[in-house]
Amino acid sequence: MRKIYLDNIRWCTILLVVFFHVFFYFNNIGITAIFEGLSEYHQGDGMTFAGVYQYAVYPWFMTLLFVVASVAAYHTLQHKTAKQFISGRRNKLLVPSTLGVLVFGFIPGSIVAGASAGAGLQEAPGFVKYIVYTLSGIGAQWFSQMLFVISLLLLLVRKVVLAVQKEERKSIQKESSVYVLIVIMFFLLWGASKLLNTPIVESYRFGIYTVAFLLGYYVFSQDIVIEVLKKWRFVSTLAAVVSGVYFIYRAYGIYYSHSSLLSTWYANLFTYCMILAIFGMFAAYGDKKNAVTEWLGKISFPVYILHIPVILIALSLLQKNRSVCRCAVCYCCICSISLHAFSSCADRENSGCTLFDFGDKALNRNERGYKMTERLLSTAAFLNFKNK
């Protein structure tokens, strides 16, 4: 049975991610802002709404998405074989994210690298610039790539568990056992936050994301755990607010992405309390849908894939960057076709449509996408003309 509240958590969290990245590209706290406009932050400068928002969401929202993905993976594996599961993850995660980076990742990457490296990079050979731009343009697609890798690891862990105890997981029978697990899980997450953090690209936190995924699969997927979280939802929400205020007070002024900060006890306590509170609240009040929430759920994945390039192009246009305007003409075409392809196949499991299915139904639906592309190209061309 599909858990509607998981879909609602997912699209709500993705909206938070989108707003986060709008602020991120002007962030000057602990780093140099990618876009000009804000001088370097100094202790005592005071807090801003944009700064507080980033500190309030960054520690936990990606960890939450891994837990949500793992609970969904558990329910998927109850009616699919391991081969079908990994095939679906390949088509939904690996293929779109890889093609997205290779085909048009260089466009947002050129904006970020251009703003960071300045004129020096312009003298580099074309293939060097493409490599730098492509690597810089991975953006939010690291999540899809890491989720695919961890899904492969899950199948290995699942096979070992089945061989040892002859059943996929031990069902929790007593409510008291849930309380013990809630305490233990915090220390597991805190310990994992100190492990397997990549030194340069700090978003690849393999330790905590892997443990969060496994805890979601084996613990958060159990109904008795969700019932306990629903029962104590107001307490966990209060704990999340208090721990969040304390984290912002302690951490503000330090770059929030540093692993040294994210591995502290107070950062992990905030993260953990937010996960417990969100699961409890959404399971109690968000396990329902309407036309709007269903639509938001369907478009959440393509929005997640494409939001960073769109944000970067918009910010560059605001700064009157003519080279970016020319890139935007090409990018609008790619984005509109890609977005329509994703949305057309959002219900591919029910309709038989796949990501690369160009049957009559897909072609008919894509006619609207071509019309939308024409309008976007006309708009982008107009902006490019005005900016010359």
C-alpha positions as YAML, in Angstrom:
chain: A
units: angstrom
residues:
- id: 1
  name: MET
  ca: [0.00, 0.00, 0.00]
- id: 2
  name: ARG
  ca: [1.39, 3.39, -1.01]
- id: 3
  name: LYS
  ca: [2.09, 5.75, 1.87]
- id: 4
  name: ILE
  ca: [0.70, 9.10, 0.76]
- id: 5
  name: TYR
  ca: [2.42, 11.01, 3.55]
- id: 6
  name: LEU
  ca: [5.81, 9.98, 2.13]
- id: 7
  name: ASP
  ca: [4.96, 11.69, -1.16]
- id: 8
  name: ASN
  ca: [3.88, 14.80, 0.72]
- id: 9
  name: ILE
  ca: [7.09, 14.86, 2.77]
- id: 10
  name: ARG
  ca: [9.08, 14.50, -0.43]
- id: 11
  name: TRP
  ca: [7.55, 17.38, -2.39]
- id: 12
  name: CYS
  ca: [7.46, 19.68, 0.65]
- id: 13
  name: THR
  ca: [11.15, 19.02, 1.29]
- id: 14
  name: ILE
  ca: [12.02, 19.64, -2.35]
- id: 15
  name: LEU
  ca: [10.30, 23.03, -2.14]
- id: 16
  name: LEU
  ca: [12.52, 23.84, 0.84]
- id: 17
  name: VAL
  ca: [15.55, 22.77, -1.22]
- id: 18
  name: VAL
  ca: [14.53, 25.09, -4.07]
- id: 19
  name: PHE
  ca: [14.19, 28.10, -1.77]
- id: 20
  name: PHE
  ca: [17.47, 27.16, -0.09]
- id: 21
  name: HIS
  ca: [19.37, 27.32, -3.37]
- id: 22
  name: VAL
  ca: [17.93, 30.74, -4.19]
- id: 23
  name: PHE
  ca: [19.63, 32.05, -1.04]
- id: 24
  name: PHE
  ca: [22.69, 29.81, -1.34]
- id: 25
  name: TYR
  ca: [24.19, 31.51, -4.38]
- id: 26
  name: PHE
  ca: [24.36, 34.81, -2.50]
- id: 27
  name: ASN
  ca: [25.52, 33.25, 0.77]
- id: 28
  name: ASN
  ca: [28.54, 35.04, 2.23]
- id: 29
  name: ILE
  ca: [28.65, 33.35, 5.64]
- id: 30
  name: GLY
  ca: [31.87, 31.41, 5.96]
- id: 31
  name: ILE
  ca: [32.54, 31.52, 2.21]
- id: 32
  name: THR
  ca: [32.81, 34.04, -0.61]
- id: 33
  name: ALA
  ca: [29.46, 34.63, -2.28]
- id: 34
  name: ILE
  ca: [29.25, 33.10, -5.76]
- id: 35
  name: PHE
  ca: [27.38, 36.12, -7.10]
- id: 36
  name: GLU
  ca: [28.61, 39.61, -6.34]
- id: 37
  name: GLY
  ca: [26.61, 41.86, -4.09]
- id: 38
  name: LEU
  ca: [27.42, 40.82, -0.53]
- id: 39
  name: SER
  ca: [30.70, 41.56, 1.20]
- id: 40
  name: GLU
  ca: [32.36, 38.96, 3.39]
- id: 41
  name: TYR
  ca: [30.45, 38.18, 6.57]
- id: 42
  name: HIS
  ca: [32.13, 39.03, 9.88]
- id: 43
  name: GLN
  ca: [31.18, 37.97, 13.37]
- id: 44
  name: GLY
  ca: [28.90, 40.59, 14.84]
- id: 45
  name: ASP
  ca: [27.29, 41.56, 11.54]
- id: 46
  name: GLY
  ca: [23.98, 40.19, 12.77]
- id: 47
  name: MET
  ca: [21.60, 37.59, 11.41]
- id: 48
  name: THR
  ca: [19.53, 37.83, 8.25]
- id: 49
  name: PHE
  ca: [16.42, 35.93, 7.22]
- id: 50
  name: ALA
  ca: [18.27, 34.27, 4.34]
- id: 51
  name: GLY
  ca: [21.07, 33.21, 6.65]
- id: 52
  name: VAL
  ca: [18.77, 31.85, 9.35]
- id: 53
  name: TYR
  ca: [16.74, 29.96, 6.74]
- id: 54
  name: GLN
  ca: [19.83, 28.21, 5.38]
- id: 55
  name: TYR
  ca: [20.99, 27.16, 8.84]
- id: 56
  name: ALA
  ca: [17.45, 26.06, 9.72]
- id: 57
  name: VAL
  ca: [17.09, 23.59, 6.84]
- id: 58
  name: TYR
  ca: [20.53, 22.52, 5.62]
- id: 59
  name: PRO
  ca: [21.50, 20.07, 8.41]
- id: 60
  name: TRP
  ca: [18.47, 17.82, 7.98]
- id: 61
  name: PHE
  ca: [16.60, 18.10, 4.68]
- id: 62
  name: MET
  ca: [18.81, 15.78, 2.61]
- id: 63
  name: THR
  ca: [19.08, 13.23, 5.42]
- id: 64
  name: LEU
  ca: [15.28, 13.29, 5.60]
- id: 65
  name: LEU
  ca: [15.03, 12.59, 1.86]
- id: 66
  name: PHE
  ca: [17.25, 9.52, 2.24]
- id: 67
  name: VAL
  ca: [15.04, 8.20, 5.04]
- id: 68
  name: VAL
  ca: [11.91, 8.81, 2.95]
- id: 69
  name: ALA
  ca: [13.50, 7.10, -0.07]
- id: 70
  name: SER
  ca: [14.42, 4.06, 2.01]
- id: 71
  name: VAL
  ca: [10.90, 3.64, 3.43]
- id: 72
  name: ALA
  ca: [9.55, 3.83, -0.11]
- id: 73
  name: ALA
  ca: [12.20, 1.29, -1.19]
- id: 74
  name: TYR
  ca: [11.01, -1.16, 1.46]
- id: 75
  name: HIS
  ca: [7.42, -1.04, 0.22]
- id: 76
  name: THR
  ca: [8.61, -1.33, -3.39]
- id: 77
  name: LEU
  ca: [10.64, -4.45, -2.64]
- id: 78
  name: GLN
  ca: [7.60, -6.15, -1.13]
- id: 79
  name: HIS
  ca: [6.11, -6.61, -4.59]
- id: 80
  name: LYS
  ca: [9.17, -6.42, -6.86]
- id: 81
  name: THR
  ca: [12.25, -8.55, -7.28]
- id: 82
  name: ALA
  ca: [15.71, -7.16, -6.61]
- id: 83
  name: LYS
  ca: [16.37, -7.09, -10.36]
- id: 84
  name: GLN
  ca: [13.19, -5.12, -11.04]
- id: 85
  name: PHE
  ca: [14.00, -2.76, -8.18]
- id: 86
  name: ILE
  ca: [17.48, -1.91, -9.38]
- id: 87
  name: SER
  ca: [16.25, -1.59, -12.97]
- id: 88
  name: GLY
  ca: [13.69, 0.95, -11.83]
- id: 89
  name: ARG
  ca: [16.31, 2.85, -9.84]
- id: 90
  name: ARG
  ca: [18.61, 2.86, -12.85]
- id: 91
  name: ASN
  ca: [15.93, 4.32, -15.13]
- id: 92
  name: LYS
  ca: [14.65, 6.82, -12.59]
- id: 93
  name: LEU
  ca: [17.86, 7.91, -10.86]
- id: 94
  name: LEU
  ca: [21.07, 7.01, -12.66]
- id: 95
  name: VAL
  ca: [20.09, 7.63, -16.28]
- id: 96
  name: PRO
  ca: [18.38, 11.03, -15.82]
- id: 97
  name: SER
  ca: [21.05, 12.37, -13.47]
- id: 98
  name: THR
  ca: [23.96, 11.21, -15.64]
- id: 99
  name: LEU
  ca: [22.43, 12.51, -18.87]
- id: 100
  name: GLY
  ca: [21.51, 15.72, -17.12]
- id: 101
  name: VAL
  ca: [25.11, 16.33, -16.11]
- id: 102
  name: LEU
  ca: [26.71, 15.29, -19.41]
- id: 103
  name: VAL
  ca: [24.23, 16.94, -21.78]
- id: 104
  name: PHE
  ca: [23.47, 20.28, -20.17]
- id: 105
  name: GLY
  ca: [25.32, 20.33, -16.85]
- id: 106
  name: PHE
  ca: [27.99, 22.53, -18.43]
- id: 107
  name: ILE
  ca: [25.53, 25.44, -18.68]
- id: 108
  name: PRO
  ca: [24.92, 25.98, -14.95]
- id: 109
  name: GLY
  ca: [28.48, 24.82, -14.38]
- id: 110
  name: SER
  ca: [29.77, 27.62, -16.61]
- id: 111
  name: ILE
  ca: [27.86, 30.14, -14.52]
- id: 112
  name: VAL
  ca: [29.25, 28.86, -11.21]
- id: 113
  name: ALA
  ca: [32.79, 28.33, -12.51]
- id: 114
  name: GLY
  ca: [32.74, 31.66, -14.33]
- id: 115
  name: ALA
  ca: [31.66, 33.49, -11.20]
- id: 116
  name: SER
  ca: [34.23, 31.66, -9.07]
- id: 117
  name: ALA
  ca: [37.24, 31.36, -11.38]
- id: 118
  name: GLY
  ca: [36.83, 34.68, -13.18]
- id: 119
  name: ALA
  ca: [38.57, 35.49, -16.45]
- id: 120
  name: GLY
  ca: [41.44, 33.06, -15.91]
- id: 121
  name: LEU
  ca: [39.37, 30.07, -16.96]
- id: 122
  name: GLN
  ca: [38.41, 31.71, -20.25]
- id: 123
  name: GLU
  ca: [41.96, 31.18, -21.53]
- id: 124
  name: ALA
  ca: [41.84, 27.41, -20.92]
- id: 125
  name: PRO
  ca: [41.29, 24.98, -23.83]
- id: 126
  name: GLY
  ca: [37.72, 24.11, -24.70]
- id: 127
  name: PHE
  ca: [37.83, 20.52, -23.44]
- id: 128
  name: VAL
  ca: [39.27, 21.69, -20.11]
- id: 129
  name: LYS
  ca: [36.50, 24.23, -19.70]
- id: 130
  name: TYR
  ca: [33.89, 21.58, -20.56]
- id: 131
  name: ILE
  ca: [35.26, 19.23, -17.88]
- id: 132
  name: VAL
  ca: [35.36, 22.00, -15.27]
- id: 133
  name: TYR
  ca: [31.90, 23.26, -16.22]
- id: 134
  name: THR
  ca: [30.40, 19.76, -16.22]
- id: 135
  name: LEU
  ca: [31.83, 18.88, -12.80]
- id: 136
  name: SER
  ca: [30.66, 22.25, -11.48]
- id: 137
  name: GLY
  ca: [27.21, 21.63, -12.94]
- id: 138
  name: ILE
  ca: [26.41, 18.41, -11.05]
- id: 139
  name: GLY
  ca: [24.36, 20.52, -8.67]
- id: 140
  name: ALA
  ca: [21.54, 18.71, -6.89]
- id: 141
  name: GLN
  ca: [21.97, 15.58, -9.00]
- id: 142
  name: TRP
  ca: [24.51, 14.21, -6.54]
- id: 143
  name: PHE
  ca: [21.51, 13.02, -4.53]
- id: 144
  name: SER
  ca: [20.25, 10.77, -7.34]
- id: 145
  name: GLN
  ca: [23.72, 9.35, -7.92]
- id: 146
  name: MET
  ca: [24.34, 8.65, -4.25]
- id: 147
  name: LEU
  ca: [20.86, 7.21, -3.79]
- id: 148
  name: PHE
  ca: [21.51, 4.76, -6.63]
- id: 149
  name: VAL
  ca: [24.81, 3.64, -5.07]
- id: 150
  name: ILE
  ca: [23.23, 3.20, -1.63]
- id: 151
  name: SER
  ca: [20.34, 1.26, -3.21]
- id: 152
  name: LEU
  ca: [22.90, -1.20, -4.57]
- id: 153
  name: LEU
  ca: [24.42, -1.46, -1.10]
- id: 154
  name: LEU
  ca: [20.96, -2.10, 0.35]
- id: 155
  name: LEU
  ca: [20.49, -5.16, -1.85]
- id: 156
  name: LEU
  ca: [23.79, -6.55, -0.58]
- id: 157
  name: VAL
  ca: [22.87, -5.88, 3.06]
- id: 158
  name: ARG
  ca: [19.43, -7.36, 2.47]
- id: 159
  name: LYS
  ca: [20.95, -10.54, 1.05]
- id: 160
  name: VAL
  ca: [23.27, -10.90, 4.05]
- id: 161
  name: VAL
  ca: [20.42, -10.35, 6.52]
- id: 162
  name: LEU
  ca: [18.25, -12.93, 4.76]
- id: 163
  name: ALA
  ca: [21.09, -15.44, 4.88]
- id: 164
  name: VAL
  ca: [21.66, -14.89, 8.60]
- id: 165
  name: GLN
  ca: [18.16, -14.69, 10.05]
- id: 166
  name: LYS
  ca: [16.03, -16.22, 7.25]
- id: 167
  name: GLU
  ca: [13.72, -13.18, 7.16]
- id: 168
  name: GLU
  ca: [14.13, -9.72, 5.72]
- id: 169
  name: ARG
  ca: [13.77, -7.85, 8.99]
- id: 170
  name: LYS
  ca: [12.73, -8.43, 12.57]
- id: 171
  name: SER
  ca: [9.33, -6.96, 13.29]
- id: 172
  name: ILE
  ca: [9.17, -4.75, 16.37]
- id: 173
  name: GLN
  ca: [6.49, -6.14, 18.67]
- id: 174
  name: LYS
  ca: [6.59, -3.88, 21.74]
- id: 175
  name: GLU
  ca: [6.23, -0.12, 22.02]
- id: 176
  name: SER
  ca: [8.96, -0.07, 24.65]
- id: 177
  name: SER
  ca: [11.38, -1.44, 22.05]
- id: 178
  name: VAL
  ca: [10.62, 1.55, 19.84]
- id: 179
  name: TYR
  ca: [11.71, 3.97, 22.58]
- id: 180
  name: VAL
  ca: [14.97, 2.11, 22.98]
- id: 181
  name: LEU
  ca: [15.55, 2.21, 19.22]
- id: 182
  name: ILE
  ca: [14.81, 5.94, 19.09]
- id: 183
  name: VAL
  ca: [17.66, 6.56, 21.53]
- id: 184
  name: ILE
  ca: [20.03, 4.17, 19.77]
- id: 185
  name: MET
  ca: [19.32, 5.63, 16.32]
- id: 186
  name: PHE
  ca: [20.47, 9.09, 17.41]
- id: 187
  name: PHE
  ca: [23.88, 7.76, 18.41]
- id: 188
  name: LEU
  ca: [24.11, 5.77, 15.18]
- id: 189
  name: LEU
  ca: [23.45, 8.90, 13.10]
- id: 190
  name: TRP
  ca: [25.82, 11.00, 15.18]
- id: 191
  name: GLY
  ca: [28.59, 8.43, 14.84]
- id: 192
  name: ALA
  ca: [27.96, 7.99, 11.12]
- id: 193
  name: SER
  ca: [28.16, 11.76, 10.56]
- id: 194
  name: LYS
  ca: [31.89, 11.54, 11.36]
- id: 195
  name: LEU
  ca: [32.59, 8.84, 8.76]
- id: 196
  name: LEU
  ca: [33.19, 8.80, 4.99]
- id: 197
  name: ASN
  ca: [32.82, 12.55, 4.41]
- id: 198
  name: THR
  ca: [34.49, 13.62, 1.17]
- id: 199
  name: PRO
  ca: [37.00, 16.42, 1.79]
- id: 200
  name: ILE
  ca: [36.36, 18.67, -1.23]
- id: 201
  name: VAL
  ca: [32.73, 18.16, -2.29]
- id: 202
  name: GLU
  ca: [31.25, 18.11, 1.19]
- id: 203
  name: SER
  ca: [27.73, 17.20, 0.10]
- id: 204
  name: TYR
  ca: [28.86, 13.56, -0.35]
- id: 205
  name: ARG
  ca: [28.39, 12.44, 3.25]
- id: 206
  name: PHE
  ca: [28.39, 8.70, 2.66]
- id: 207
  name: GLY
  ca: [28.40, 7.77, 6.34]
- id: 208
  name: ILE
  ca: [25.28, 9.48, 7.62]
- id: 209
  name: TYR
  ca: [23.29, 9.08, 4.40]
- id: 210
  name: THR
  ca: [23.95, 5.34, 4.24]
- id: 211
  name: VAL
  ca: [23.00, 4.83, 7.89]
- id: 212
  name: ALA
  ca: [19.91, 7.03, 7.49]
- id: 213
  name: PHE
  ca: [18.85, 4.96, 4.48]
- id: 214
  name: LEU
  ca: [19.28, 1.66, 6.32]
- id: 215
  name: LEU
  ca: [17.47, 2.95, 9.41]
- id: 216
  name: GLY
  ca: [14.61, 4.08, 7.23]
- id: 217
  name: TYR
  ca: [14.43, 0.70, 5.55]
- id: 218
  name: TYR
  ca: [14.55, -1.42, 8.70]
- id: 219
  name: VAL
  ca: [13.01, 0.86, 11.35]
- id: 220
  name: PHE
  ca: [10.97, 3.76, 9.96]
- id: 221
  name: SER
  ca: [9.15, 1.43, 7.57]
- id: 222
  name: GLN
  ca: [7.50, -0.38, 10.49]
- id: 223
  name: ASP
  ca: [3.96, 0.69, 11.38]
- id: 224
  name: ILE
  ca: [4.52, 0.50, 15.13]
- id: 225
  name: VAL
  ca: [7.36, 3.03, 14.86]
- id: 226
  name: ILE
  ca: [5.19, 5.45, 12.91]
- id: 227
  name: GLU
  ca: [2.39, 5.08, 15.46]
- id: 228
  name: VAL
  ca: [4.78, 5.99, 18.27]
- id: 229
  name: LEU
  ca: [6.03, 9.01, 16.31]
- id: 230
  name: LYS
  ca: [2.43, 10.10, 15.74]
- id: 231
  name: LYS
  ca: [1.71, 9.73, 19.44]
- id: 232
  name: TRP
  ca: [4.64, 11.92, 20.45]
- id: 233
  name: ARG
  ca: [4.55, 14.29, 17.46]
- id: 234
  name: PHE
  ca: [4.13, 17.48, 19.51]
- id: 235
  name: VAL
  ca: [6.97, 16.57, 21.86]
- id: 236
  name: SER
  ca: [9.31, 15.79, 18.96]
- id: 237
  name: THR
  ca: [8.27, 19.02, 17.21]
- id: 238
  name: LEU
  ca: [9.06, 21.04, 20.34]
- id: 239
  name: ALA
  ca: [12.41, 19.25, 20.62]
- id: 240
  name: ALA
  ca: [13.12, 20.05, 16.96]
- id: 241
  name: VAL
  ca: [12.37, 23.75, 17.47]
- id: 242
  name: VAL
  ca: [14.50, 24.00, 20.62]
- id: 243
  name: SER
  ca: [17.43, 22.07, 19.13]
- id: 244
  name: GLY
  ca: [17.14, 24.11, 15.93]
- id: 245
  name: VAL
  ca: [17.32, 27.42, 17.77]
- id: 246
  name: TYR
  ca: [20.33, 26.16, 19.71]
- id: 247
  name: PHE
  ca: [22.05, 24.98, 16.52]
- id: 248
  name: ILE
  ca: [21.53, 28.32, 14.77]
- id: 249
  name: TYR
  ca: [22.79, 30.18, 17.85]
- id: 250
  name: ARG
  ca: [25.93, 28.02, 18.08]
- id: 251
  name: ALA
  ca: [26.67, 27.65, 14.37]
- id: 252
  name: TYR
  ca: [25.76, 30.99, 12.78]
- id: 253
  name: GLY
  ca: [28.89, 32.46, 11.23]
- id: 254
  name: ILE
  ca: [30.46, 29.06, 10.47]
- id: 255
  name: TYR
  ca: [29.85, 27.70, 6.98]
- id: 256
  name: TYR
  ca: [26.98, 25.27, 7.49]
- id: 257
  name: SER
  ca: [28.32, 22.70, 5.01]
- id: 258
  name: HIS
  ca: [31.55, 21.96, 6.89]
- id: 259
  name: SER
  ca: [31.66, 18.35, 8.08]
- id: 260
  name: SER
  ca: [33.26, 19.53, 11.33]
- id: 261
  name: LEU
  ca: [30.05, 21.42, 12.11]
- id: 262
  name: LEU
  ca: [27.63, 18.80, 10.81]
- id: 263
  name: SER
  ca: [29.30, 16.09, 12.90]
- id: 264
  name: THR
  ca: [28.68, 17.88, 16.21]
- id: 265
  name: TRP
  ca: [26.16, 16.49, 18.68]
- id: 266
  name: TYR
  ca: [23.90, 19.53, 18.46]
- id: 267
  name: ALA
  ca: [23.77, 19.46, 14.64]
- id: 268
  name: ASN
  ca: [22.83, 15.78, 14.68]
- id: 269
  name: LEU
  ca: [20.32, 16.26, 17.49]
- id: 270
  name: PHE
  ca: [18.61, 18.95, 15.41]
- id: 271
  name: THR
  ca: [18.64, 16.70, 12.34]
- id: 272
  name: TYR
  ca: [17.27, 13.72, 14.22]
- id: 273
  name: CYS
  ca: [14.52, 15.63, 16.01]
- id: 274
  name: MET
  ca: [13.40, 17.16, 12.71]
- id: 275
  name: ILE
  ca: [13.15, 13.72, 11.10]
- id: 276
  name: LEU
  ca: [11.11, 12.36, 14.01]
- id: 277
  name: ALA
  ca: [8.85, 15.43, 14.09]
- id: 278
  name: ILE
  ca: [8.21, 15.48, 10.35]
- id: 279
  name: PHE
  ca: [7.40, 11.78, 10.18]
- id: 280
  name: GLY
  ca: [5.07, 12.11, 13.16]
- id: 281
  name: MET
  ca: [3.28, 15.20, 11.88]
- id: 282
  name: PHE
  ca: [2.90, 14.05, 8.28]
- id: 283
  name: ALA
  ca: [1.78, 10.56, 9.29]
- id: 284
  name: ALA
  ca: [-0.88, 12.16, 11.49]
- id: 285
  name: TYR
  ca: [-2.05, 15.00, 9.25]
- id: 286
  name: GLY
  ca: [-0.47, 14.54, 5.83]
- id: 287
  name: ASP
  ca: [-1.60, 11.05, 4.85]
- id: 288
  name: LYS
  ca: [-4.10, 12.36, 2.31]
- id: 289
  name: LYS
  ca: [-4.02, 13.90, -1.11]
- id: 290
  name: ASN
  ca: [-5.94, 16.15, -3.45]
- id: 291
  name: ALA
  ca: [-5.44, 17.34, -7.01]
- id: 292
  name: VAL
  ca: [-2.87, 19.95, -5.99]
- id: 293
  name: THR
  ca: [-0.73, 17.71, -3.78]
- id: 294
  name: GLU
  ca: [-0.87, 14.91, -6.35]
- id: 295
  name: TRP
  ca: [0.34, 17.30, -9.05]
- id: 296
  name: LEU
  ca: [3.11, 18.62, -6.80]
- id: 297
  name: GLY
  ca: [4.17, 15.05, -6.09]
- id: 298
  name: LYS
  ca: [4.42, 14.26, -9.81]
- id: 299
  name: ILE
  ca: [6.51, 17.29, -10.72]
- id: 300
  name: SER
  ca: [8.75, 17.20, -7.64]
- id: 301
  name: PHE
  ca: [11.44, 15.01, -9.24]
- id: 302
  name: PRO
  ca: [11.88, 17.03, -12.46]
- id: 303
  name: VAL
  ca: [11.77, 20.23, -10.40]
- id: 304
  name: TYR
  ca: [14.53, 18.84, -8.20]
- id: 305
  name: ILE
  ca: [16.63, 17.87, -11.23]
- id: 306
  name: LEU
  ca: [16.23, 21.20, -13.04]
- id: 307
  name: HIS
  ca: [15.80, 23.85, -10.36]
- id: 308
  name: ILE
  ca: [19.45, 24.79, -9.93]
- id: 309
  name: PRO
  ca: [20.11, 25.56, -13.63]
- id: 310
  name: VAL
  ca: [16.90, 27.59, -13.82]
- id: 311
  name: ILE
  ca: [17.80, 29.54, -10.67]
- id: 312
  name: LEU
  ca: [21.33, 30.22, -11.93]
- id: 313
  name: ILE
  ca: [20.10, 31.44, -15.30]
- id: 314
  name: ALA
  ca: [17.57, 33.73, -13.63]
- id: 315
  name: LEU
  ca: [20.21, 35.18, -11.29]
- id: 316
  name: SER
  ca: [22.62, 35.69, -14.17]
- id: 317
  name: LEU
  ca: [19.94, 37.44, -16.21]
- id: 318
  name: LEU
  ca: [19.33, 39.75, -13.27]
- id: 319
  name: GLN
  ca: [23.03, 40.61, -13.34]
- id: 320
  name: LYS
  ca: [22.79, 41.31, -17.10]
- id: 321
  name: ASN
  ca: [25.23, 38.63, -18.15]
- id: 322
  name: ARG
  ca: [24.97, 38.51, -21.95]
- id: 323
  name: SER
  ca: [26.85, 35.22, -22.36]
- id: 324
  name: VAL
  ca: [24.41, 33.57, -20.02]
- id: 325
  name: CYS
  ca: [21.49, 34.94, -22.04]
- id: 326
  name: ARG
  ca: [22.83, 33.17, -25.10]
- id: 327
  name: CYS
  ca: [23.19, 29.96, -23.09]
- id: 328
  name: ALA
  ca: [19.64, 30.41, -21.85]
- id: 329
  name: VAL
  ca: [18.29, 30.21, -25.40]
- id: 330
  name: CYS
  ca: [19.68, 26.67, -25.75]
- id: 331
  name: TYR
  ca: [18.90, 25.75, -22.19]
- id: 332
  name: CYS
  ca: [15.22, 26.72, -22.35]
- id: 333
  name: CYS
  ca: [14.73, 24.24, -25.19]
- id: 334
  name: ILE
  ca: [16.47, 21.46, -23.30]
- id: 335
  name: CYS
  ca: [14.72, 22.18, -20.01]
- id: 336
  name: SER
  ca: [11.24, 22.30, -21.49]
- id: 337
  name: ILE
  ca: [11.64, 19.04, -23.40]
- id: 338
  name: SER
  ca: [13.28, 17.31, -20.43]
- id: 339
  name: LEU
  ca: [10.68, 18.56, -17.98]
- id: 340
  name: HIS
  ca: [7.85, 17.48, -20.25]
- id: 341
  name: ALA
  ca: [9.44, 14.07, -20.78]
- id: 342
  name: PHE
  ca: [9.65, 13.53, -17.04]
- id: 343
  name: SER
  ca: [6.10, 14.71, -16.37]
- id: 344
  name: SER
  ca: [4.71, 12.68, -19.28]
- id: 345
  name: CYS
  ca: [6.21, 9.53, -17.79]
- id: 346
  name: ALA
  ca: [5.45, 10.26, -14.14]
- id: 347
  name: ASP
  ca: [2.81, 7.55, -14.28]
- id: 348
  name: ARG
  ca: [4.85, 5.24, -16.54]
- id: 349
  name: GLU
  ca: [4.32, 2.22, -14.28]
- id: 350
  name: ASN
  ca: [0.56, 2.46, -14.79]
- id: 351
  name: SER
  ca: [0.56, 3.45, -18.44]
- id: 352
  name: GLY
  ca: [3.47, 1.32, -19.62]
- id: 353
  name: CYS
  ca: [5.38, 4.44, -20.61]
- id: 354
  name: THR
  ca: [9.11, 4.53, -19.94]
- id: 355
  name: LEU
  ca: [11.56, 7.39, -19.91]
- id: 356
  name: PHE
  ca: [12.55, 6.71, -23.50]
- id: 357
  name: ASP
  ca: [9.18, 5.55, -24.80]
- id: 358
  name: PHE
  ca: [8.24, 7.51, -27.93]
- id: 359
  name: GLY
  ca: [4.96, 5.78, -28.66]
- id: 360
  name: ASP
  ca: [1.84, 7.52, -29.97]
- id: 361
  name: LYS
  ca: [0.69, 8.49, -26.49]
- id: 362
  name: ALA
  ca: [4.03, 10.04, -25.60]
- id: 363
  name: LEU
  ca: [4.21, 11.91, -28.91]
- id: 364
  name: ASN
  ca: [0.71, 13.31, -28.54]
- id: 365
  name: ARG
  ca: [1.45, 14.52, -25.06]
- id: 366
  name: ASN
  ca: [4.76, 16.02, -26.14]
- id: 367
  name: GLU
  ca: [3.06, 18.24, -28.74]
- id: 368
  name: ARG
  ca: [2.20, 20.57, -25.88]
- id: 369
  name: GLY
  ca: [5.85, 20.48, -24.83]
- id: 370
  name: TYR
  ca: [6.98, 21.60, -28.29]
- id: 371
  name: LYS
  ca: [4.57, 24.56, -28.20]
- id: 372
  name: MET
  ca: [5.87, 25.48, -24.77]
- id: 373
  name: THR
  ca: [9.43, 25.23, -26.10]
- id: 374
  name: GLU
  ca: [8.63, 27.68, -28.91]
- id: 375
  name: ARG
  ca: [7.32, 30.22, -26.42]
- id: 376
  name: LEU
  ca: [10.36, 29.80, -24.16]
- id: 377
  name: LEU
  ca: [12.75, 30.16, -27.08]
- id: 378
  name: SER
  ca: [10.98, 33.33, -28.23]
- id: 379
  name: THR
  ca: [11.19, 34.79, -24.73]
- id: 380
  name: ALA
  ca: [14.85, 33.84, -24.31]
- id: 381
  name: ALA
  ca: [15.73, 35.24, -27.74]
- id: 382
  name: PHE
  ca: [13.99, 38.50, -26.84]
- id: 383
  name: LEU
  ca: [15.94, 38.74, -23.56]
- id: 384
  name: ASN
  ca: [19.16, 38.03, -25.44]
- id: 385
  name: PHE
  ca: [18.38, 40.77, -27.98]
- id: 386
  name: LYS
  ca: [17.54, 43.30, -25.27]
- id: 387
  name: ASN
  ca: [20.75, 42.50, -23.43]
- id: 388
  name: LYS
  ca: [23.07, 43.09, -26.39]
...
